[in-house]
Amino acid sequence: MTKVFRFKLRGDPAATLDRVRATAARAGIVFHGGLKEGWFSGGMPGTGLDTRGIYRIVGDEIVIVFDQKPYVLTWEQVEAMLRALVES
């Protein structure tokens, strides 16, 4: 199931994206692309913890579309983690 999240960016979009990328990298998720758009994938293959999707920065918003999320997390948990990263 695909899920779309939209968050207002606070401050520098490049710094926000760097923070998201660094946090994701610690979980084995790799971002590909630039400041305006790209895709991400990774996690722990074969465990049900894989993550996959795209991102796009439009104006003062970041749009994150998940094609796949770790099965152990609810969409509400994913949203809370993203919100903490993006809006901090």
Long-range contacts (C-beta under 8 A, 24 or more apart in sequence): 2-65, 2-66, 2-67, 3-65, 3-66, 3-69, 3-75, 3-78, 4-63, 4-64, 4-65, 4-66, 5-63, 5-64, 5-65, 5-66, 5-78, 5-79, 5-82, 6-61, 6-62, 6-63, 6-64, 7-61, 7-62, 7-64, 7-82, 7-83, 7-86, 7-87, 8-60, 8-61, 8-87, 9-57, 9-60, 9-61, 9-62, 9-86, 10-86, 10-87, 10-88, 13-57, 13-62, 16-62, 16-85, 16-86, 17-55, 17-57, 17-62, 19-85, 19-88, 20-82, 20-85, 20-86, 23-85, 24-51, 27-51, 31-55, 43-70, 48-72, 62-86
